[in-house]
Amino acid sequence: MNKGFYIKHLQVVGGGLPTAEVNFDSGLNVISGASNTGKSYIFQCIDFVLGSGKKPKPITEAKGYSEIRLQINTWNNKEYTLAREFDGGKIRLVEDKISNFSQKSSKELNLRSDDDSDNNISSFLLDLIGLKNCKLKKDANNAKKSLTFRDLVKFCMIDETQIISEDSPIYSGQYIDKTAEESLFKLLLSGTDDSDLEERENPKNTKQRLTGALEFINKSIETKSIELLTLEKLTESFKEDQVNAKIEEFTQIINQSHQAIHNEEQKRQEKWREIEQLRSAIDEITEMQKRFNLLNSHYESDLKRLDFLNEGKQYLDQLKTLNCPICSNIINKEVLEKYIETTDQPLIESITSEAKKIQEKQKDLTTTSKDFSEKLYKLKDESGKKTKEFASIELTIKNKLKPIVDIHSKNLQTFLNAKENKAKLNILKTEIIDLTNQKEYYEKAIKEAGKRQPSLAKRIIAEDYYESFSNQLSEILKRWGLNYKTVHYNKENNDVKLDDKIRTEFGKGLRAIIRSAFMVGLIRHCQTKGTPHPAFLILDSPLTAYKGKDKDTQEEDIPRDIETLFFNSLEEYAKDKDIQIIILDNKEPNEEIKKKIKYVHYSGIDSHNPAGFYPTH
C-alpha cells in the first residue's frame, strides 16, 4: 500500500508564544496521560486542519495562539505542510516540511468540494489516497454524489464519543447518508466505486415533474379552448369560399388602382419635366431681354453723344468758352481748337454715318426683342396650362385613386384576418387534440409513477471481501484476548457480530475495543486486497472506557492483560508497514513497548515529561 499518507508533525503557533508541538512517526504512536492534558485537543487540531468545520474547543492554554500547522508525509516520501487559522477560512498548502513553511509561498485550498475544481482540501487529500473522482450511490435510484475526504474521516479518525457509540462503525448517524456510507464501505472493501451504476429519477421527483407538466397541459387546453371559442365567433359569418372570393376581388381592384396610380404618377412626372423645361426657357428669354434692354440703352447713349458733337460745333463757334459735359468745368476755346477739323464737312459726315449705323442696329434689336416677347408670352401661357394639368393629375391621385386603394385595402384586410383566423382555428383544434393526447399520456404516466418501481441494479461485491475483512477482525480480537467462536461482518446490521451478539449489545468498554478492532481490521484488509485507504488511523480513548469488573456489561471474563495485548499487537502489525496508528488514551503501554514505538506522555504536572500539549508559559 503505497497510497495514502501519515501524520508527521503538529504545531500550534502565534502571538510570539512558544510553539506547541508534537512529532509522530509511521507505525504505532501512543500519546498517554492524565485527563485535560491535550490528547483529545490534538485530535481536534488534526481534524480541523484536514477540513473539519468544527473548531478545536476553546481552552485557556490556547489563548494567544492563532494558527495550526500540520505536516503530512506520503509513503512515497513527499512532504506537505497544511496550515489553518483558528478563525477558520481557507487552508494553506506548501509542498515542504513544516520547518520551512514560513519561508514558502503557500497555495490556498478551499474547504468545500467542487466538481468543477480540484482546488480544495478534499480533492488534494483524496488524490494522495487514490480515491479522487470516485462516486457513491446515495439512494435507491442510483443517484450519485462525489466522495469527499470528510466522508472518509470516520474510517481513519475515531474520537472518544464515536468509539463507544452504538451506531454502526460505517454510519455517521445521519439517516439520509446511510446509502452513501454503505457504498463507501463497499468501495474500501473492493476498490470499486459506483460510477458505472445506471441512475433513475427519484419516483417522487418523477411524479412531481409529471404533475407539473400535466398542470401546464391542462392550463394550455383551457387557454386555447377560450381562444378557440373567440375565433369561432369572429369567423362564424364568413364562409371559406366567400372569403377567398372577396380576397381575390379586392386584391384585383387594389392592383388595378395601383396600376392607375402608377400611370398617373408617370404622367405627373412627365408634366413636371415639361414644366421645368418651360421654366428654363422662360428664364433664358427673360435674361436675354434684360441684355437687349441694356444694349438698347447703350445705343441711345451713343446717339445722344453724336447729337451733342453735331450741335456742339455750332455752339463752339459762337462761344468763347464751353463747359465740359462730363465735369462741367470751363473748356477754353484754345483747348478745343486743336480737336476741331480745319474744315467742318468730314466731321459732319462721320457723325451722320455713325448715327445711321446705330439706328439700324437699334431697329434690329427692337425687332428681335419683339419676337422674344411674343415667344415668352407663349411659353408662359403653355407653362400655365402644364401646371394646371399637373395639379389635375395630383388631385386625381389624391382624391380618387388613393381613396379607392385605402378603402379596398381595409376591406381586403378584413377578409385576410378572417382567413388567418380560420387558419388559426384549424391550428388550435389540432393543438387541443395533441394536448388532449398528451394529457392522457401524463395521466397514465402519473399512475405508473405511483406504482412500485422495479429495483435497479446494485453494486454487489464478492463475499470474499466480507470474509477477508471478517477474518482480519477475528484475528485481531483473538490477539487482544477476546476469543469468540464466530466473528463476522453482519450485512443486515452493517456491524460486527460476535457469536450471536451484535456489537451494540455489549457495554461501552467492549464496544470501544470492538470498534477499534473494526478500524484496524479494515486497514489490514485494504492492505491485503490492495484497495485504497488513507493508511493512517487515530483512535481517541479506545481503552479508557473498558473496565474488566463491569458485571452488568458481562465483561468479567475478559483477560485483565488486554491493554498489553492491545499495544503489543498494534506495534507488531504497524512495524515496517506503510501504515500509521495513533492512540490517544489515559492508559499507557508497558516499558518494553514504549521503547519500540513513538511514545509521548503528558504528566499533567511539571516534571521530566511535558505537562501537556501546550507548553507552560
Secondary structure as the mmCIF struct_conf table of DSSP 4:
data_model
#
loop_
_struct_conf.conf_type_id
_struct_conf.id
_struct_conf.beg_label_comp_id
_struct_conf.beg_label_asym_id
_struct_conf.beg_label_seq_id
_struct_conf.end_label_comp_id
_struct_conf.end_label_asym_id
_struct_conf.end_label_seq_id
BEND BEND1 GLY A 4 GLY A 4
STRN STRN1 PHE A 5 VAL A 13
TURN_TY1_P TURN_TY1_P1 GLY A 15 GLY A 16
HELX_LH_PP_P HELX_LH_PP_P1 LEU A 17 THR A 19
STRN STRN2 ALA A 20 ASN A 23
BEND BEND2 SER A 26 SER A 26
STRN STRN3 GLY A 27 GLY A 33
BEND BEND3 ALA A 34 ALA A 34
TURN_TY1_P TURN_TY1_P2 SER A 35 ASN A 36
BEND BEND4 THR A 37 GLY A 38
HELX_RH_AL_P HELX_RH_AL_P1 LYS A 39 VAL A 49
TURN_TY1_P TURN_TY1_P3 LEU A 50 GLY A 51
BEND BEND5 GLY A 53 LYS A 54
HELX_LH_PP_P HELX_LH_PP_P2 LYS A 55 PRO A 58
HELX_RH_3T_P HELX_RH_3T_P1 THR A 60 ALA A 62
TURN_TY1_P TURN_TY1_P4 LYS A 63 GLY A 64
STRN STRN4 GLU A 67 THR A 74
TURN_TY1_P TURN_TY1_P5 TRP A 75 ASN A 76
BEND BEND6 ASN A 77 ASN A 77
STRN STRN5 GLU A 79 GLU A 85
TURN_TY1_P TURN_TY1_P6 PHE A 86 ASP A 87
STRN STRN6 GLY A 88 VAL A 94
BEND BEND7 GLU A 95 ASP A 96
HELX_RH_3T_P HELX_RH_3T_P2 ILE A 98 GLN A 103
BEND BEND8 LYS A 104 LYS A 104
HELX_LH_PP_P HELX_LH_PP_P3 SER A 105 SER A 106
STRN STRN7 LYS A 107 LEU A 109
STRN STRN8 ASN A 110 ASN A 110
BEND BEND9 LEU A 111 ARG A 112
STRN STRN9 ASP A 114 ASP A 114
TURN_TY1_P TURN_TY1_P7 ASP A 115 ASP A 116
STRN STRN10 SER A 117 SER A 117
STRN STRN11 ASN A 120 ASN A 120
HELX_RH_AL_P HELX_RH_AL_P2 ILE A 121 ILE A 129
TURN_TY1_P TURN_TY1_P8 GLY A 130 GLY A 130
TURN_TY1_P TURN_TY1_P9 LYS A 132 ASN A 133
STRN STRN12 LYS A 135 LYS A 137
BEND BEND10 ASP A 139 ASP A 139
TURN_TY1_P TURN_TY1_P10 ALA A 140 ASN A 141
STRN STRN13 LYS A 144 SER A 146
HELX_RH_AL_P HELX_RH_AL_P3 PHE A 149 LEU A 152
HELX_RH_3T_P HELX_RH_3T_P3 VAL A 153 PHE A 155
TURN_TY1_P TURN_TY1_P11 CYS A 156 CYS A 156
STRN STRN14 MET A 157 ILE A 158
TURN_TY1_P TURN_TY1_P12 GLU A 160 THR A 161
HELX_RH_3T_P HELX_RH_3T_P4 GLN A 162 ILE A 164
BEND BEND11 GLU A 166 ASP A 167
TURN_TY1_P TURN_TY1_P13 PRO A 169 ILE A 170
BEND BEND12 GLY A 173 GLY A 173
HELX_RH_3T_P HELX_RH_3T_P5 TYR A 175 ASP A 177
HELX_RH_AL_P HELX_RH_AL_P4 LYS A 178 SER A 190
BEND BEND13 GLY A 191 GLY A 191
BEND BEND14 ASP A 194 ASP A 194
TURN_TY1_P TURN_TY1_P14 SER A 195 ASP A 196
BEND BEND15 LEU A 197 LEU A 197
HELX_LH_PP_P HELX_LH_PP_P4 GLU A 198 GLU A 199
HELX_RH_AL_P HELX_RH_AL_P5 PRO A 203 THR A 235
TURN_TY1_P TURN_TY1_P15 GLU A 236 SER A 237
HELX_RH_AL_P HELX_RH_AL_P6 GLU A 240 GLN A 318
BEND BEND16 LYS A 320 LYS A 320
STRN STRN15 THR A 321 ASN A 323
TURN_TY1_P TURN_TY1_P16 PRO A 325 CYS A 327
STRN STRN16 ILE A 330 ASN A 332
HELX_RH_AL_P HELX_RH_AL_P7 LYS A 333 GLU A 337
TURN_TY1_P TURN_TY1_P17 LYS A 338 TYR A 339
BEND BEND17 ILE A 340 ILE A 340
BEND BEND18 THR A 342 ASP A 344
HELX_RH_AL_P HELX_RH_AL_P8 GLN A 345 THR A 396
HELX_RH_PI_P HELX_RH_PI_P1 ILE A 397 LEU A 401
HELX_RH_AL_P HELX_RH_AL_P9 LYS A 402 GLY A 450
BEND BEND19 LYS A 451 LYS A 451
HELX_LH_PP_P HELX_LH_PP_P5 ARG A 452 ALA A 457
HELX_LH_PP_P HELX_LH_PP_P6 ILE A 460 ALA A 462
HELX_RH_AL_P HELX_RH_AL_P10 GLU A 463 ARG A 479
TURN_TY1_P TURN_TY1_P18 TRP A 480 GLY A 481
BEND BEND20 LYS A 485 LYS A 485
STRN STRN17 VAL A 487 ASN A 490
TURN_TY1_P TURN_TY1_P19 LYS A 491 ASN A 494
STRN STRN18 ASP A 495 LEU A 498
TURN_TY1_P TURN_TY1_P20 ASP A 499 ASP A 500
STRN STRN19 LYS A 501 ILE A 502
HELX_RH_3T_P HELX_RH_3T_P6 ARG A 503 GLU A 505
BEND BEND21 PHE A 506 PHE A 506
HELX_RH_AL_P HELX_RH_AL_P11 LYS A 508 LYS A 529
TURN_TY1_P TURN_TY1_P21 GLY A 530 GLY A 530
BEND BEND22 ALA A 535 ALA A 535
STRN STRN20 PHE A 536 ASP A 540
BEND BEND23 SER A 541 SER A 541
TURN_TY1_P TURN_TY1_P22 PRO A 542 ALA A 545
TURN_TY1_P TURN_TY1_P23 GLY A 548 LYS A 549
HELX_RH_3T_P HELX_RH_3T_P7 LYS A 551 THR A 553
TURN_TY1_P TURN_TY1_P24 GLN A 554 GLN A 554
TURN_TY1_P TURN_TY1_P25 GLU A 556 ASP A 557
BEND BEND24 ILE A 558 ILE A 558
TURN_TY1_P TURN_TY1_P26 ARG A 560 ASP A 561
HELX_RH_AL_P HELX_RH_AL_P12 ILE A 562 ALA A 574
TURN_TY1_P TURN_TY1_P27 LYS A 575 ASP A 576
BEND BEND25 LYS A 577 ASP A 578
STRN STRN21 GLN A 580 ASP A 585
BEND BEND26 ASN A 586 ASN A 586
HELX_RH_AL_P HELX_RH_AL_P13 GLU A 591 LYS A 596
BEND BEND27 ILE A 597 ILE A 597
STRN STRN22 LYS A 598 TYR A 602
BEND BEND28 GLY A 604 ASN A 609
BEND BEND29 ALA A 611 TYR A 614
HELX_LH_PP_P HELX_LH_PP_P7 PRO A 615 THR A 616
#
